[in-house]
């Protein structure tokens, strides 16, 4: 087992993201790290989370925050995780907050909106720093590996990140605040939102899976009326 598989995965993803590593080498390394990361989760006291304990990722918001209609924001065609910043498609869902003046603050509370982990998992990659001239679409992002789902949950466009690689999280754990980081999300025309994606691991290859049904189920528990 690597001494710190989460830190190694974080460094590996930075190479994939920036396209400084060959695809085959990246695939082999990712496939080799996943079992060690799974072991690390349980070694650090991680517990699997049943679906009824999962949480909608925007604190104080519900299903009304999900963009598009009936999940049509999910468009995985052309996406390949190993393409890094050159990846295409939109294999996830955008969850919009109420921020008319684009100041990254909720219009009702005047405070940043908290992002929480949907499930139990272990943090494997983050980007706490981001510059406005970056080509990265995700801005300040977080990847959390869920052993139970054998996949990666991705949270992007954050304002601030509250976790680091190796942190074990439970459903509802605060991991970030919603922001406007990322190549397109930072543009004035873009409403403030969180991008959420799930990638199932298949023989070391992260492939997108639609979690709209889960988001709708979790969001139906709260709704804006609960704020």
C-alpha positions, -999 to +999 in steps of 0.1 A: +000+000+000+014+035-008+023+055+023-004+081+015-026+069-014-049+099-013-020+124-016-006+103-045-040+103-062-042+141-057-008+145-075-018+120-102-051+138-109-032+171-112-011+155-139-042+142-157-059+175-153-030+194-168-023+167-194+013+162-184+011+123-182+004+097-209-031+082-208-019+046-204+004+055-175-023+075-158-049+047-162-025+021-147-016+043-118-053+052-110-063+016-112-035+006-088-043+034-063-080+027-059-078-005-038-053+013-014-076+043-011-105+019-003-084+003+025-074+037+038-110+048+042-118+019+065-084+021+083-092+057+092-125+047+107-147+053+077-182+038+077-204+031+048-236+052+046-270+037+037-289+057+010-314+070+036-285+088+053-273+106+022-276+144+020-285+169-007-252+187-013-264+223-009-273+232+027-306+250+030-316+241-006-336+213-022-346+198-055-357+232-068-320+241-071-313+214-098-308+231-132-325+220-164-357+201-167-361+165-154-323+160-154-316+171-189-285+190-178-267+157-178-248+154-211-220+128-209-213+125-247-177+132-255-165+131-218-134+113-209-118+117-174-084+111-188-087+141-212-082+164-182-089+201-189-096+191-226-126+170-216-159+177-233-195+172-224-213+179-191-217+146-173-232+161-141-257+185-127-256+222-118-273+232-085-281+269-085-282+292-055-301+325-052-274+351-059-288+378-081-258+401-079-232+373-084-214+380-051-213+343-040-237+350-011-272+338-006-297+365-012-318+355+018-291+349+044-263+372+031-238+343+037-220+318+016-239+286+009-224+255+025-216+224+003-218+191+021-207+156+012-236+136-003-222+103+011-195+088+032-161+087+016-125+099+016-111+130+000-087+121-028-081+154-047-087+191-042-077+224-058-078+250-031-061+276-053-075+289-086-066+319-108-090+337-130-069+331-161-068+293-156-081+271-184-096+247-158-134+243-160-139+231-125-121+259-106-117+250-069-128+213-070-131+183-046-130+146-055-143+122-028-140+085-033-169+064-020-159+027-014-196+017-010-204+031-045-169+024-058-168+058-074-158+094-073-181+123-063-169+156-078-179+190-065-167+220-086-168+259-088-163+262-050-155+295-032-135+279-003-126+243+003-128+230+039-112+195+034-079+180+022-068+147+007-070+119+033-100+134+052-127+109+059-162+124+056-197+113+065-229+124+048-236+160+056-200+169+064-192+205+054-166+203+026-168+238+009-189+268+001-205+276-033-185+299-055-178+311-091-144+295-097-138+279-131-133+290-167-170+294-175-185+297-140-165+329-134-180+347-163-206+374-154-232+357-175-230+325-154-254+321-125-237+310-093-239+272-089-223+240-077-215+213-103-219+178-090-208+147-109-204+110-101-179+087-118-182+049-113-149+031-113-148+003-139-114-015-140-097+017-129-115+038-154-138+065-140-170+067-161-199+091-156-232+079-142-263+100-139-273+108-102-303+129-110-327+105-093-306+106-061-304+144-062-341+147-067-348+122-039-325+139-014-337+174-024-373+165-019-366+161+018-358+197+023-369+223-003-367+260+000-395+261+024-373+245+050-349+274+049 
